[in-house]
Amino acid sequence: MRSFTVLALAATLAVASAAFVPNTSQVKYADKEWLHKQEDLLLLFRHVYQKDWNPQLVAYAKNFKLQGNFQLYNNVDAAKEFWAYYEHGLLPKGEVFSIYDEVHREQAIALFHMFYYAKDWDTFYKTAAWARYYVNEGMFVYALTVAVTHRPDMAGFVLPAPYEIYPYYFINTEVIQKAQQYKMQGYYNMKKVEGVYQSVITTNYTGWYLHSNPEQKITYFTEDIGLNTYYYYFHIDYPFWMGGKEFGLYKDRRGELYLYEHQQILARYYLERLSNDLGHIPEFSWYWPVKTGYYPDLQYYNGHSFPNRDNYYFVNREENYHDIQEVDDYERRIREVIDRGYLLMADGKKINFTVPEAVDYLGNLIQSNPDSYDSRFYKYLSMFSRILMGAAVEPVEPLQVIPSVLEHYESAMRDPAFYQIYKRIIHYYYQFKDHLTSYSYDELYFPGVKVEDVSIDKLVTYFDRFDVDVTNAIDVEPEAYVEGKYDGFGEIEYKPDPVLIKARTIRLNHKPFTYKMTVASEKAVKSVIRVFIGPKFDEFGSQYLLNENRENFYELDYFLYDLVPGKNVITRNSLSFNGYVKDRTSFYELYKKVMLGYTTDVKFPLDNTEAHCGFPNRLMLPKGKKGGMPFQFFFMVSPYTAPEVQQYTGFDPVLSCGVGSGARYFDKLPFGYPFDRKIDETYFYVPNMFFEDAIIFHKKEGDINTVV
């Protein structure tokens, strides 16, 4: 596709937390063949709602014959299954796709299989070009993203950020409309830089427009594009419909990870609430009005608005009666399994739920994924809860849906109801944990090791600006109609506009900071160090008891460290904390770098500094307050306990997050240790742990370097 890409470069572009990101400073460099594939992959996601804007992709689509070529796929039956769906009738192009719709999901999985089982790059790419032309846009993007993420031979390839593929799910309607107006008005009054029309449109969060309830004070956090992208990719890594030996997701303790990820999201969210005087996450009941409404101010590409939910929305309406009963039944069954201490299988076999490792089974049951022991009896609790709470519109046309933000993983965290739903679900996680005995002194104690002191830099947060490329929200204008092209069919030729339009968002950030630990050790020994941040006081100014506060601690850092005899001074900078990644490179810049690497001797680096599985580095600290807000840090040094599979075994940590390898984690202790179980303060405090108070100051961007 060399002839096209030169044109595109000149015209269109001028061209955790609980995240477990491989910790490696190594860098590899892409060769020309890799860059060729990377470029072709990027262009598949450009202007996805215009199937024929790229003549090269159209040529691939029209010349590739899928029917009769099923031998090109490693799973012939899967290829035939997709073709049967296609002949029967797929979700039409232009309609909204939702993975929560059963029919949409079946079709998307069948399409994913086509991408996943393609025998080689040539088959994969031609299949993708074909699907881009003939298949619903949202379904295409979803299935292709999951396939690229899970195919071992595509480790290291970079996909455009989801907020650049379809900005409609992330950027408010006002900005999208302005961008389209620029197009309609011939880019009037826009600056032209290096042959490219460029403009920046200021965007705000819904909390700036509407003040319908107190929850909108923190829309800067809940609607943050980095946060929502992180959650979207967590689903892409572990889709609730994917499992079994073929994909190996169970090797990653996926059930336990599912619960811990959401517990950590709730903890981080609660810290932000405290910074804005909001207090605890509200409880909700299916039988009482939900106090918190949400008005997303988003619009789908086809013109439908994302549904609103009013304050005091009553879920248990007449038309929802049976759905509420179903969710009630799922919750009751889970509670019974936890309290009885065993899971009764259909064949009469019992699975022990009184042992710590059963938390993995519990997570699989709650998610109802294929690795669950009984997905027939324990259904999609979270999915049905989000559908009910979303107040989505029910169209009458077949296959048509108008989902709420809760029914898309890329937008679910925008809605305050998301956190209320998962607070209810994570209650079962703690219900299970509360049946386990508290850690004993010996289980917590690290003989011969003592944390003597900790010092932490001044902690300062601020709001900065970040520009999001929303050019994909603008349709490419046809230039000419050419008869007789592509097997006798007339085709429209497009000339990409030399334009780059960005939406400027205001988002939370913090100054880099360092902490220093002084650890005394009687011998040389391998250790694991964990660092958490938690609240010091509740919203009323009362100091927490540790046991009731344990669920509010958010894991900031974790790493292996070889202690030496005597004093160990350990210094860590926030820029190198595990589990975090920097901002994603924009499509515009990424494409330029790919082309520069392809056409010149400039090297294109491959590393995991922008890994899709990482939490945004800039969101590790809560906002705090202008005059300072007290929090507490927790440090613990534990003996190293080797995982069942050595970390980084079976995948390249420079290129991959290792999903499904069973080798993502550095030890085998439970996620969240030692806060995952009830705390008995009479013997909890051991020499190898340390609490340190810290103040977080919130400053204006121009004042962040002033002395506090």
N, C-alpha and C positions, 0 to 999 in steps of 0.2 A: 504493500500500500504506500510505496514511497512517493508516488506522484501526488497523491492526495495529502499526505502529511505535510509536505512542504507548503502547500496552499493553506492548510489549516493553521500552521504555525505563523504564517504571514498575515492571514486574514482574521480567523476567528480568535486566535489567542495572542497573535503577535508574539502571537500566542499568548488488687485489689484489695489501704483498702484490702478487699479480698482479691484483687487482681493479681495474677501470677505471671509476670512478664519475665522472660529469661534475662538473667543478670549477666550480661557479657559486654565487655568494651570492644570486642572484636568487630571488625568491619570487613566485608567482602565487596568485590566490585563486579558489576554486571558486564557480560560480554555483549557483542553486537547482536547475536541471535536472541539473547534474553531481552535486550532493549527493543528489538523488533516486535517481539510478542507483547511486551509491556505496553508499547504504544498502541498496538491493535486492540488490546484489552481495554485500555482507557477510552478509546473512541466508541466502544460498544455502549458506554454509559452516557455519551454526549447526546443531548436533545432526544431523550428516549421516547418522548411523545410524538416525535416525527420520524416515522419509520423509513422514509425515503430521502432524508436530507443528505445522506452520504452515498454517492453513486457506487463506490466500491463495495459497501456493505449490501446494497441492494443487489448488486451483481452476484455476490456470494449467495444471498438468500434465494434468488430466483434460479440459480444454476445448480443448487444443491438439492438432490432428490432423497428425501428421507425415507419414503415408503420403498420397500424392496432392498434397502441398504442396512438392515438391522444387524448384519454381521460386523458392522463397523463399531459395535458396542460390546463391551465385555459381558453385559447382561442382555441377551437378546429378548428375553421375555419382558423385561422392563421397557425396552424400546417399542415392542409391540403394544404394550399396555398404554404407553403415551399416545401412540398413533390411534388407538381405539378411542381415547378421550378426544383427540383432535377431530376425528371423523364424526364423533357424536355431537361435538360442539363445546368449545372452550369458552371461558369468560371472555366476552367481546372486548376488543381494544377500546380504550377510553373510559371503561368502567373502573370503579375503585376496587382494588384488590385488598382482601383481608385474610391473613393466615388463620384467623379465628372462625371464618366461615368454612363449614365442613366440605362443601363442594369445591370451593377455591383451594382449600388445603390439599385435597386429593389430587387435583390437577397440578398444583405447584410441586408436589412431591414427585409426581410422574415426570414433570419437566426437569426437576433436579436430577433424577436418575439418568436422563439423557445426557446431561452435562457431565455428571460424575463418572458414568461408565464409558464415555468416549475413549477409544483405545489410544489415541494420540492427539497431539496438538492440532493437527490439521482437521481431524474430525470434530474435535471440541470447538474449534473456532468457527467452522462452517455451520455446525449445529447452532451455535450462539447467534450467528448472523441470521440464520433462518428464523430462529425463535424471535429475535428482535423485530423482524418484519411481520411475522404472522401471529404472535402471541401477545396477550394483554401486557401492557408496559410494566405495571407493578408486579405481576407474577414473574415476568422475565427478570427484572432486577433482583427480586428476592431469590429465585431459584439459582440464578447465576452467582450471586454473592455467596450463598451457602456452598455451592459446588467449588468455587475458587478457594474458599476458606478451608475446605475439607479434603481437597485433592492433594495428596503428598507431593505430586510433581509440580505444584504451583506455589510451593512455599517461597515466600519472598516477594511475590508479585503484589503490587500496591493497587488498591481500588480507590476510586475517588470517594471523598467523604460523603456519607448519605445526605448531608445537608446541602451539598452541591449537586448531587444527582437529581433530587427533587426538593427544592427549597420550600415547597408548599407545606411540608410537614414541620418546618422549623421556623420560618420567617412569616411575620404577620401579613395579612392581606393588603394592607396599605402600601407596604414596600413592593410587593409583587405587582400591584397595579401601577405604581409609579414607574417601575422598570419597563412594563409593557407600554406605558404612555410614551416613554423615551423612544421606544421603537416606532410607535405609530407616528410620532412627530418628527421622524427622521433624525433623531439624536440632536435635536435643536439645543443649542447652548451648552453642549457637552465638549469638554476639552479633548483634543486629539493629541495623544502622546505616542511617538514612534509609529504613527500610522494607525493607531487604535483609538477609537472613541472610548473614553473612560469616565466613569461617574461613581460617586459614593452616596448612597441614600442612608440617612440616619434611621435606625429602627429602634423601637422600644419594646419592652415586655408588656404583657397585658396589665400588669400592676400599675403601669404608668397611665393607662387609659381608663381602667375601671377600678372602682373601690367598693365592690359589692360585699366583700367579707375580708376579715383581717389576714387570711391566708395569702392574699395577693401582695403582701409586703415582701414576700420572698420569691416572687416570680423570677427575679434575677438568677436565682439558684435552680428552681425547678424547671425553668425553661431554657437553661443553659444548653447550648448546642453540643458542647463537649460531653456533658453529663448524659444527655439523651443518646448521643452516639455511642457512648460506652455501654449503656444498657442494651441498645440495639445489637451490638456485636456480642454481648454476653449471650443473647438469644441465638444469634447466628452460630456461635460456638457450640451451644447445647440446645438445639431446637427440641421442644417438648415432644415432637413427633418422631425424632430420630433416636435410634439406639441399637442394641444387639451387638453380637460379636463382630460384625462387619465393620462397625464404626468405632467400637472400643471406648465409648464415652464413659462407661461404667468404671473403667480403670482409673479415671480421674476423681473418684469419689463424688460423682456428679450430684447425687442426692444431697449429701452433706454440703457440697459447694453451693447448690441452689439455695438452701436455707441460709447458709452463712452470708452469701452475697446480699440477700435481701435484708438480713439482720444488720449488716454493716451499712447498707443504704439508709435504713431507718435511723441508725445511730448518727450517721453523718448529717442527715436531714434534721434530726432533733437538735444537734449542736447549732445549726443555722437558725432554727426556730428560737432557741434561747437568745441568740444574738439580736433577735428582733422582738423580744418580749412576748413570744407567742406561747411558750410552754409546751406541755405534752401534746403529742399527736392525738387528736380526738378519737374516741371510740365511736363505733357505729353499730347499729343493729339493723337487720333486714326488716324489722317490724316497727321502726320509728323513722320519721323524716331525717334525711341526711342534711345536716345544717349547711355544709360547705358546697356551694355551687361552683361551676367553672364555665368561663366564656373564652374559648381558645383563640378567637380572632384569626382563624386559619381557614383556607379555602382550597379544596381539591382542584386539580388541573381542569376537570370537566365542569367546574362552576359550582358544584355542591359545596355548601359550607359544612365545616365540622360541626356536629350537633353541640348545642349548649346544654348545660344542666343547671337549672335554677337552684337557688338556695332553698333549703328545706324540701328537697326532692324526696318524694315518697316512693320508694322502690316497690314496696309490696302492694302494687295496684292489682286490680282484678285480672288483667291480662298477664301478669307476672306470677300469679299464684302458684302454678305448678312448677315454674322455674325456681322459685324461692324454696319450695318444698324439696326439690332435687338438691340444691346447694346445702340445705339443712341436713339432708340425709348424708351427704358426703362428709360434712363436718362431724356429724355424730359418729360415723364409722371410724374416722381417724381418732377421735377422742377415745373410743372404746378400745381400739388397738393399743393405744399408749397406756391406758389405765389397766387393761388386762395383762399387758406385758408379753403378748404374743400376737402374731398374725396367723389366722387360720386360712390355709389354702383350700382351693376347691377339692383337692384330692385328700384332704384331711391332715396334711402335713402342717406342723406348726413352726413358725419362724420366731425365734426368741427376740423380744423387744426390750429385754431388761439389761442388755449389754451395751456399752458405749458405742460400738461400731454399728449398732442398729439405726443410728441417726441417718446413715446413708440410705437404708431401706425406707425410712420415714420420708425423706426428701423426695425419693422416687415415687412414693405413693401420693404425696401431695401434688407433685407436678404431673403425676399419672403418665410418665414417659414409658417407652417400650422396655426399659430396664426395671420397671416396677414388677413386683411379684404378682400383682393382681390389678391390672388396669381396667378390668371389666367392672369390678365392684367399687374401685376408688377412682372416680372420674376426674376431669380437669377442673378442680376446685377453683384455682386462681383465674382460669380462663372464663368460666361461667360467671364468677364474681365480677370480673371487669366488664363483661358484656352487660350485665344487669345494672351496674353502677354508671355505665357510660351514657345511658339514656339515648342510645343510638336510634336513628330513624329507621323504620321498617318499610322499605319500598315494596311495591306490588309486582314489579317486573322480575322475571326469572333471572337468577344469578346476580341481580343488582343489590348492592348494599351501600349504606352511607354510615360507616363506622364512626364511633367517637374516638378521641385521642387515646383512650384507654385500650383500644383494640389494635393499636399499632405500637410495636416495641420502640420505634424511633420517636414517639411522642407521648407515651404513657406517663412518663415521670413529670410531665407538665401539670397534670391534674392532681390537686390535693387528695382526691379520693384514692389515688394509687397507694399512698402511704397509709391511709386508713385501712384499706383492704389488706395490705401486707402486714400491718400491725396485728390484725386479727389472725392471719395465717401463721405468722412467726410466734404467736402465742402457743401454738402447738409444738413448736420447736422447744420452747422453754418448758412446756408441760412435760415433754419427754425428758429434758435435761434435769428437771427437778426430781424425777424419780431416781436419778443416779445419786450415789453418795458424794458428798463434797470431797475435794482433793484433800488427802491427808498431809500432814507436815512433811512426811518422808517423800511424798509424790511431788511436792513443790520445792523441796530443799535440794540445793546443789552443793554437796559437801566440798569444803575447801574454797568456795567462791563467795565473794562478798562485793556488792556494789557500794563503794565508799562515798561517791559523790557524783552529782550530775549538774551541769550548767547548760543553760539554753540561751541562745541569742535573743535579742529584742525581736518580738513577733509583730509584724506590721502587715495589714491587709489594705487593699485599695481597689478601686474600680479602674480598669483600663479599657482600651478600645481594641476591637478585633474586627477585621473586614472579612465578610463572607461572600464568596463568589456566587452570585445568583443569576449569572448569565443563562443558565439552563432554563430559567423561567421564561425566556424570550424565544419565541419561535423563529426559525430561520425562514427568510422570505424567498419564495420561488423566483427564479430568474427567467426561465424559459420552459416551454413545453416541447418535447422532442418526440416526434412520431417514429415508430418502428424500432425503438430501442428495447433491449431485453426480451428476446423471443417474440417480437412482434407487438408488444404492448407499448403504448405511448407512456412516456415518463416525464415527470417534472424535474427539471434540473435546479439545484439550489446553489446560491452563492453566499457562503457564510459571511455575515457582517463582521467587519473589524471592530468589535466592541467588547468591553469588559465592564460589567456593572457589579458593584459590591454593595452589600448591606453592612453598615457599621453598627456593631453591637457593643454594649457596655457590659463587661463581665467581671466577676470577682477574680482577684489575683492576690499574690502576697510576695513580699520580698523574700529572696532566698535566706535561709537561716541555717545555723549549725548547732548541734548539741555535742557535748563532750561528756563521756562517761569515764569515771575512774573505777576500775575493777581490780580487786586483789585476788590472786589465785595462788594456791599452795603448790600447784603443779601445772605442767603443760597439758592442756586438755582442749578438745574441740567443743565448741558451745554454739548455741542458737540464741540470738538476742531479738527480743520483740519489744516494740515501742507502741504505746497507745496514747490517745488523747481523749479526755472525758470531761464532763461538766464538774465544776466544783460546787455550784449551788443550783437549786431549781429556780423556776421563774418567780418564786416568792422570796428568794434570798435565803432559803433554809439550806443548810449543808446536808448533802446526801449521806445516808448510811451506805457503806460500800456494796452490800449485797443487793440493795434495791437499785443501785446505780450501775451495776455491772453490765447491763444490756445497753448502756449508753456510751460505752467506750468504743472508739473507732481506731482501728489498727493503722498506724502511720508508717511503720517500717519493720522489717524483719530481715535478718541476714545471719550467715554463718561467720564465726570468728574463732580463730585459734588462739586461745589464751596461753600466755607464757608464765612461768613462775614469777611471783612478785607483782609489781604494779603494772597494770595495762591501762593506757590512756587511749580511748577509742573516740575518734572524731568522725562525725557523719554530717555531710551537707545535704540539705533537702533536695538538691538537684540530682542526687544519686540514690534517693530512697527507692527501695524495691516496690514494684507494682504500679509505678507512675510513668506517664509518657508526656512528651512535649506536644505543642499544637501541631495539627496535621498540615502538611504542605498543601497549598491550594492546587486545584486542577491546572490552573494557568501556569504556575511555577513548576509543578511536577512535569507537565508536558514539555515545557521548555528544557528542563534538565534531561529528560529522556532523549529528546531530539539532539541536544548538545552532545550527549554521550554517544549517540549513534553516528552523528556526522563529523565529530571531531575526536581528538584524543583525550578530552576531558573525561575523567572517570565518574561513573555513577555509583555512589556508595549504597550498599545494602546492609542494613542493621535493624535493630528493634527499637530505636529511639521513638518511633511513632507507631509502635505495635498496636494493632486493633484491640488487643486484650488488656490494655493499660488504662488506668484511671487518670483523668487530667491532673497533672502536677499542680496546677495553679489552684485546684479546689481542695487541697489537702487540709487547709486551715479554715475554720469558720470565720465569719466576718469580724466578730468581736464588736467593740464599741469605740467611739471617738475618744472617750476618757479612759479606755481600757476595760477589759472584761476578764475576770479570773477563770482559768481552766486548770486542769491538772494533767500532767504527763505521767505515764506509768512505764517503767523499764524493768524487764526481767531477763535474766541470763539463765538458760536451762542447759542441761546436758544434751549433747547431740544424740538423737535416736534415728538411725538410718531408715529411710523409707523402704518399702518392699522392692521398689525399682529405683536404682540410682538416678538422681536428677539428670536430665538432659539425655537420657538414654533413648535411642531410637529416633531422634530428630535433631536438626541443626538449630541450636538456640540463637544463632545469628540471624536466621531467616524465619523461624517459626515460633509460635506460642506453644507448640507441642500438644495441642488438644487431642485427646484420645490416646495419648502415648502411655499414660500412667506414670510419667516421669516428670511431672511439672513441679513437684514439691520437694523441698530440701529435707524435711523430716516427716515423721508419721504421727506427730501429736495432733489432737483434734484442732480444727479451725477455731480460733477465738480463745484458745488456751491462754491464761487460766481463768478467763471470765465466763467460760461456757457452762460452768456448773455453779450451784449454790455455794456461797462463800460463808464459811464459819470463821469469823474474825478472831476467835480465840487462838487459832493456830495458823491463820492464813499468811501472816507476815513472816517472811524468811529473809535471811541476809542477802540472798541473790536477787531481790527485787527492791525497787526504789520508786517512791512517789515524789514528784517535783511540781510545785505550783508555777504557773506562768500566766502572764497577762498578754492578751491580744488587743492591740490598738488598731483602730480603723482610721486611715488618713485619706485625705484627698491625694490624687495622683501626684500633684506638684509638691506635696509636703512629705512624701514618704522618706526622704533622707534627712529630715529635720530631727533634732534630738528630742526624745520624749522626756 
